[in-house]
Amino acid sequence: MKSAVIQLPGLNRDRDMIAALTQVSGKAPITVWQTETELPDVDLIVIPGGFSYGDYLRCGAIAARMPVMAAVAEKARQGVLVMGVCNGFQVLLEMGLLPGALMRNASLKFVCREVRLEVANANTAFTRGYSQGQIISCPVAHHDGNYFAEPETLKRIEGEGQVVFRYAEGTNPNGSIDDIAGIISESGNVLGLMPHPENLIEAAHGGSDGLPLFEGLLGKAA
């Protein structure tokens, strides 16, 4: 699988994502700067985490309007897999590629710790490395991860299986409605999630619960 990682000023998890994709696939992803207007022919595009543009104006709002994002949106419409992690999730929401919004954490504090996640939908390209209902560990690090959607939108995404990850075992770190930690588009090729699976893929990280996500994407899941 060929992959690309979008790079923006203020991101601080792009190298982590590059390392994860390189380790699992054996090939470094292509890095694409924000001013590019075209994307290479790849199977997966990732918008990593961090604080693009210092979270000024609104998290992800400025990044979503950079030239490269029009190309990302076009690739998504063509069916290319797109994943946004943390700030990347915020960007995807600002772009309108996913429904809902991410608000300030209910505690009004930055949260950086490991949480427990339930795999709410294992029947996606991103979660096929897991089993339905599986509980995994994953780190989070965010200040604006409180997912919200209007009642009609929430009913639709719940009913159509678009919620793919939920905070489990009372570890919801931000107050997200229905404990939502990650959602997928109606077309099934765009995923946004707040936790950082790239930071838990090997023993040196303290665990490898994030590894099946990448192995599944690369067709290596057992």
C-alpha positions as CSV (number, residue, x, y, z in Angstrom):
1,M,0.0,0.0,0.0
2,K,1.3,3.4,-1.0
3,S,0.6,6.2,1.6
4,A,1.0,9.9,2.0
5,V,1.2,12.1,5.1
6,I,0.0,15.7,4.9
7,Q,2.3,18.2,6.7
8,L,1.2,21.5,8.1
9,P,2.8,24.1,10.3
10,G,2.2,23.2,14.0
11,L,1.8,19.5,13.6
12,N,3.9,17.5,16.0
13,R,2.8,13.9,15.3
14,D,3.6,13.7,11.7
15,R,7.0,12.0,12.4
16,D,5.2,9.5,14.6
17,M,2.8,8.6,11.8
18,I,5.6,8.4,9.3
19,A,7.5,6.0,11.6
20,A,4.4,3.8,12.1
21,L,3.6,3.6,8.4
22,T,7.2,2.9,7.6
23,Q,7.5,0.2,10.2
24,V,4.4,-1.7,9.2
25,S,4.7,-1.3,5.4
26,G,8.5,-1.4,5.1
27,K,8.3,1.7,2.9
28,A,8.3,5.4,4.0
29,P,5.1,7.3,3.1
30,I,5.3,10.3,0.7
31,T,5.2,13.6,2.6
32,V,3.0,16.4,1.1
33,W,3.3,20.0,2.2
34,Q,0.2,22.2,2.7
35,T,0.8,24.3,-0.4
36,E,0.7,21.5,-2.9
37,T,-2.4,21.4,-5.1
38,E,-2.0,17.8,-6.3
39,L,-1.5,14.5,-4.6
40,P,0.4,11.5,-5.8
41,D,-1.3,8.2,-6.7
42,V,-1.6,6.6,-3.2
43,D,-4.0,4.2,-1.4
44,L,-4.0,6.0,1.9
45,I,-3.8,9.7,2.9
46,V,-3.2,10.6,6.6
47,I,-3.6,14.0,8.3
48,P,-1.7,13.5,11.6
49,G,-2.1,15.1,14.9
50,G,-0.7,18.2,16.6
51,F,-1.8,21.9,16.6
52,S,-1.9,23.1,13.1
53,Y,-1.5,26.9,13.0
54,G,-1.5,26.9,16.8
55,D,-5.2,26.1,16.9
56,Y,-5.8,29.8,16.1
57,L,-9.4,30.7,15.1
58,R,-10.6,27.2,15.7
59,C,-8.9,23.8,15.8
60,G,-8.3,22.7,12.2
61,A,-10.2,25.6,10.7
62,I,-7.2,27.2,9.0
63,A,-5.6,23.9,7.9
64,A,-8.9,22.8,6.3
65,R,-8.6,25.8,3.9
66,M,-5.1,25.1,2.7
67,P,-4.6,24.3,-1.0
68,V,-3.7,20.6,-0.4
69,M,-7.0,19.9,1.3
70,A,-8.9,20.5,-1.9
71,A,-6.8,17.7,-3.4
72,V,-7.5,15.5,-0.3
73,A,-11.2,16.1,-0.7
74,E,-11.1,15.1,-4.3
75,K,-9.2,11.9,-3.5
76,A,-11.7,11.1,-0.9
77,R,-14.5,11.5,-3.4
78,Q,-12.6,9.1,-5.7
79,G,-12.7,6.5,-2.9
80,V,-9.1,6.8,-1.7
81,L,-8.7,6.0,2.0
82,V,-8.3,9.1,4.2
83,M,-7.5,9.0,7.9
84,G,-7.3,12.0,10.3
85,V,-6.0,11.5,13.8
86,C,-6.6,14.1,16.6
87,N,-6.0,17.5,14.8
88,G,-6.5,15.5,11.6
89,F,-9.9,14.5,12.8
90,Q,-10.7,18.2,13.5
91,V,-9.5,19.1,10.0
92,L,-11.8,16.5,8.4
93,L,-14.8,17.9,10.3
94,E,-13.9,21.4,9.2
95,M,-13.7,20.2,5.6
96,G,-17.1,18.6,5.8
97,L,-15.8,15.2,5.0
98,L,-17.2,13.9,8.3
99,P,-20.3,15.0,10.3
100,G,-20.4,16.7,13.6
101,A,-18.0,18.9,15.6
102,L,-15.3,18.7,18.2
103,M,-15.6,21.1,21.1
104,R,-13.5,21.9,24.1
105,N,-13.0,19.0,26.6
106,A,-15.7,19.0,29.2
107,S,-13.0,19.4,31.9
108,L,-11.7,22.5,30.0
109,K,-8.2,20.9,30.5
110,F,-5.7,19.4,28.1
111,V,-5.8,15.6,28.5
112,C,-2.8,13.4,27.9
113,R,-3.2,9.8,29.0
114,E,-4.0,6.2,27.9
115,V,-7.7,5.4,27.5
116,R,-9.7,2.2,26.7
117,L,-11.5,1.9,23.4
118,E,-14.3,-0.3,22.2
119,V,-14.2,-1.3,18.5
120,A,-17.8,-0.4,17.7
121,N,-17.6,-1.4,14.0
122,A,-15.0,-4.0,12.9
123,N,-16.4,-4.2,9.4
124,T,-14.4,-1.3,7.9
125,A,-11.1,-1.0,6.0
126,F,-9.7,0.7,9.1
127,T,-10.9,-1.8,11.7
128,R,-10.8,-5.2,10.1
129,G,-7.7,-6.0,12.1
130,Y,-9.9,-6.1,15.2
131,S,-12.9,-8.1,16.3
132,Q,-16.3,-6.6,17.0
133,G,-16.6,-5.2,20.5
134,Q,-12.9,-5.7,21.2
135,I,-11.5,-3.5,24.0
136,I,-8.1,-2.0,23.3
137,S,-5.8,0.6,24.8
138,C,-4.8,3.8,23.1
139,P,-3.2,7.1,24.1
140,V,-4.9,10.5,23.7
141,A,-3.5,14.0,23.8
142,H,-5.9,16.8,23.1
143,H,-7.8,19.9,24.4
144,D,-10.7,19.9,22.0
145,G,-11.8,16.3,21.6
146,N,-15.4,16.5,22.8
147,Y,-17.4,15.1,19.9
148,F,-20.9,16.5,19.3
149,A,-23.6,16.1,16.7
150,E,-27.2,17.3,16.4
151,P,-29.8,14.6,17.4
152,E,-30.7,13.8,13.8
153,T,-27.1,13.4,12.7
154,L,-26.3,11.4,15.8
155,K,-29.2,9.0,15.1
156,R,-28.1,8.6,11.5
157,I,-24.4,7.8,12.2
158,E,-25.3,5.5,15.1
159,G,-27.9,3.7,12.9
160,E,-25.6,3.4,9.9
161,G,-22.6,2.0,11.8
162,Q,-20.5,5.1,11.3
163,V,-19.3,5.1,14.9
164,V,-16.2,2.9,14.8
165,F,-14.5,3.6,18.1
166,R,-16.0,4.5,21.6
167,Y,-14.3,5.3,24.8
168,A,-14.8,2.3,27.1
169,E,-14.7,1.3,30.7
170,G,-15.4,4.9,32.0
171,T,-12.3,6.3,30.3
172,N,-14.0,9.0,28.2
173,P,-11.4,11.8,28.6
174,N,-13.4,14.7,27.0
175,G,-17.2,14.3,27.5
176,S,-17.9,13.1,23.9
177,I,-21.5,12.3,23.3
178,D,-22.2,8.6,23.3
179,D,-18.5,8.1,24.2
180,I,-17.7,8.6,20.5
181,A,-13.9,8.4,19.8
182,G,-13.9,7.8,16.1
183,I,-16.3,7.9,13.1
184,I,-16.3,7.0,9.5
185,S,-17.9,8.6,6.4
186,E,-21.0,7.2,4.8
187,S,-18.9,5.9,2.0
188,G,-16.6,4.1,4.4
189,N,-13.3,5.5,3.2
190,V,-12.8,8.5,5.5
191,L,-12.0,7.9,9.2
192,G,-11.5,10.5,11.9
193,L,-10.4,9.6,15.5
194,M,-9.1,11.4,18.5
195,P,-6.8,8.7,20.0
196,H,-3.3,8.1,18.6
197,P,-3.0,4.4,17.4
198,E,0.4,5.3,15.9
199,N,1.8,5.8,19.4
200,L,1.0,2.2,20.6
201,I,2.4,-0.2,18.0
202,E,5.4,-1.8,19.6
203,A,6.9,-2.9,22.9
204,A,8.9,0.3,23.3
205,H,5.5,2.2,23.4
206,G,4.3,0.0,26.2
207,G,1.9,-2.0,24.0
208,S,0.8,-2.7,20.4
209,D,-3.0,-2.3,20.5
210,G,-2.7,0.3,17.7
211,L,-0.8,-2.0,15.4
212,P,-3.8,-4.0,14.0
213,L,-5.3,-0.8,12.5
214,F,-2.2,-0.3,10.3
215,E,-1.8,-4.0,9.6
216,G,-5.4,-4.2,8.5
217,L,-5.0,-1.2,6.2
218,L,-2.0,-2.9,4.7
219,G,-3.7,-6.2,4.3
220,K,-1.5,-7.8,6.9
221,A,-4.0,-8.5,9.6
222,A,-4.1,-12.1,10.7
